[in-house]
């Protein structure tokens, strides 16, 4: 598929827009629709498009396997870490009120990091599943 | 009125797509139609003002799972085998179960009914106190990440576990070198 110039050009235009839209969905989730899960899925979808058009090897060079596998665990760690931070600051597990002096600001801070954790884990898992699926039959590898 | 019409038309298209998926034997067409099904579903959810779910449905259902299905087709064949006998009994079971489900919906409160239990129990508290307590205008995010933070942590752990399970099952093992007796 990587020889088709229309697909290459269009996806080159689309992938950055998709990634920026993912960031918008992530950091605007407090105000508009969206949040960590949606952002993570959109990031993964943009990377899958990159792998489909430019080949699995190029995608693996851009986002290597070790990074994806780390992201799978890191997201849950960030989420649980926010909970533990609440414990250490004298509140309950996942208590956001104690995360800042102003309780409402603490809520926003806690929700921000929790959503970051969700996005990291979700995009990592989606990409990893795609990598192992695509790697099995060498379905999308570059032709030599 | 227009919204009801649009949702009705979309639901009719969903039924038509589902019937086509069940009848087709060409799996490439089936994968394409499941993608279309997901986009229709996302449109229905948008019409119902559930933008968060619609976004997820479009990205996961139509995007990533379509690609995964195509990857699976590459490993298998693109044509579904004909069933050994006519699946009459399963068809009857499915129709019976479907009738039961539809019958069950008559016990539910009406669509958009403001007196439904879900709208009278905790929702008023979230709507009234949520913005003041969390300082976040988007109620979905406030409920998801703050009021129901434990649930969302559980969901993230489920995603994590699913990812680990897929890695454990599908990770490409190193091919045994010639002469080694391992299978």
Interface residues (C-beta under 8 A of the other chain):
Chain A: X25 X29 X30 X31 X32 X33 X34 X35 X37 X38 X41 X42 X44 X45 X48 X52 X69 X72 X73 X75 X76 X79 X80 X83 X94 X96 X103 X104 X105 X107 X108 X110 X111 X114 X115 X117 X118 X121 X122 X124 X125 X126 X128 X129 X130 X132 X133 X134 X135 X136 X137 X139 X140
Chain B: X51 X52 X55 X56 X59 X60 X63 X64 X67 X68 X70 X71 X72 X74 X75 X132 X133 X134 X135 X136 X137 X138 X140 X141 X142 X144 X145 X146 X149 X150 X152 X153 X156 X157 X159 X160 X162 X163 X164 X166 X167 X170 X171 X172
